[in-house]
Amino acid sequence: MTDTNPKENRTRRIQVRLTEAEYKTADGIAEKCGLTMSRYVRKVITGHHPKARMTQREADAIAALNDARGELVHVKNALKTRNQEERRRLFRSDDFMRYWLQKVDTLMERWNNIIESLSR
């Protein structure tokens, strides 16, 4: 189901009786999603599940994680340009180097999954 065409005139109304608690809940959710009550209700009845907007703190945390991810990418790419002997000298252990590179790959994959889930 999709949201109705925004250019189409909305001429139909519905009336719903709610308790004070129900109204406050719906109004609070709509506000957290950055929607008017009408828009929130239209989305819900057309099968959408509006998400709460990200707080500034959450946005800052994601930006910091993204910066850290970028630094790991730079380090990993810099390691790729080094020959095997230079890598051994930097890590002092082949096992640790493989372990570190594997964990960086796992971290990148998890970060990509987080970004993908946030964009839905």
C-alpha positions as CSV (number, residue, x, y, z in Angstrom):
1,M,0.0,0.0,0.0
2,T,1.2,3.5,-0.7
3,D,0.4,6.9,0.7
4,T,-2.2,8.8,-1.2
5,N,-1.3,11.1,-4.0
6,P,-0.4,14.5,-2.3
7,K,-1.9,16.5,-5.2
8,E,-5.3,14.7,-4.8
9,N,-7.8,16.7,-2.8
10,R,-8.7,15.1,0.4
11,T,-12.4,15.5,0.8
12,R,-13.3,12.6,3.1
13,R,-13.1,12.8,6.9
14,I,-13.3,10.3,9.6
15,Q,-14.0,10.8,13.2
16,V,-12.5,8.6,15.9
17,R,-13.1,8.7,19.6
18,L,-10.1,8.2,21.8
19,T,-9.3,8.2,25.4
20,E,-7.1,11.0,26.7
21,A,-4.3,8.4,27.1
22,E,-4.7,7.0,23.5
23,Y,-4.7,10.5,22.1
24,K,-1.6,11.5,24.0
25,T,0.1,8.3,22.8
26,A,-0.8,8.9,19.1
27,D,0.1,12.6,19.3
28,G,3.4,11.8,21.0
29,I,4.3,9.2,18.3
30,A,3.3,11.6,15.5
31,E,5.5,14.3,17.0
32,K,8.5,12.0,17.4
33,C,8.1,11.1,13.7
34,G,7.9,14.7,12.7
35,L,4.4,14.3,11.4
36,T,1.1,15.9,12.0
37,M,-1.6,13.7,13.5
38,S,-3.4,13.6,10.2
39,R,-0.3,12.6,8.2
40,Y,0.6,10.0,10.9
41,V,-2.8,8.4,10.8
42,R,-2.8,8.4,6.9
43,K,0.5,6.6,6.9
44,V,-0.6,4.0,9.5
45,I,-3.8,3.2,7.7
46,T,-2.0,2.7,4.4
47,G,0.3,0.2,5.9
48,H,3.4,2.3,6.7
49,H,5.2,2.3,10.0
50,P,6.6,5.8,10.6
51,K,9.9,5.9,12.4
52,A,10.8,8.4,15.1
53,R,13.3,11.0,13.9
54,M,16.8,10.7,15.0
55,T,17.8,12.8,18.0
56,Q,20.8,15.1,17.6
57,R,22.7,12.9,20.0
58,E,22.0,9.9,17.8
59,A,23.0,11.7,14.7
60,D,26.3,12.8,16.3
61,A,27.0,9.2,17.4
62,I,26.5,7.9,13.9
63,A,28.7,10.7,12.5
64,A,31.4,9.7,15.0
65,L,31.1,6.0,14.1
66,N,31.2,6.9,10.4
67,D,34.4,8.9,11.0
68,A,36.0,6.0,12.9
69,R,35.0,3.6,10.1
70,G,36.6,6.0,7.6
71,E,39.9,5.9,9.6
72,L,39.9,2.1,9.6
73,V,39.4,2.1,5.9
74,H,42.4,4.4,5.5
75,V,44.5,2.2,7.7
76,K,43.5,-1.0,5.9
77,N,44.1,0.6,2.5
78,A,47.5,1.8,3.6
79,L,48.4,-1.7,4.8
80,K,47.5,-3.1,1.3
81,T,50.2,-0.9,-0.2
82,R,52.9,-2.3,2.0
83,N,54.7,-5.5,1.2
84,Q,54.5,-8.6,3.4
85,E,57.8,-7.8,5.2
86,E,56.7,-4.3,6.1
87,R,53.3,-5.6,7.4
88,R,55.1,-8.2,9.5
89,R,57.3,-5.5,11.0
90,L,54.3,-3.3,11.8
91,F,52.2,-6.1,13.4
92,R,55.1,-8.3,14.7
93,S,52.9,-11.4,14.2
94,D,51.3,-12.9,11.1
95,D,48.5,-14.4,13.3
96,F,47.7,-11.0,14.9
97,M,47.8,-9.3,11.5
98,R,45.3,-11.8,10.0
99,Y,43.1,-11.5,13.2
100,W,43.1,-7.7,13.0
101,L,42.3,-7.6,9.3
102,Q,39.5,-10.1,9.8
103,K,38.0,-8.1,12.7
104,V,38.2,-4.9,10.7
105,D,36.3,-6.6,7.8
106,T,33.6,-7.8,10.4
107,L,33.3,-4.4,11.8
108,M,32.9,-2.8,8.3
109,E,30.2,-5.4,7.4
110,R,28.3,-4.7,10.7
111,W,28.6,-0.9,10.1
112,N,27.2,-1.3,6.5
113,N,24.3,-3.3,8.0
114,I,23.5,-0.5,10.5
115,I,23.6,2.1,7.7
116,E,21.3,0.0,5.6
117,S,18.8,-0.5,8.4
118,L,18.8,3.2,9.1
119,S,18.0,4.0,5.5
120,R,14.8,1.9,5.4
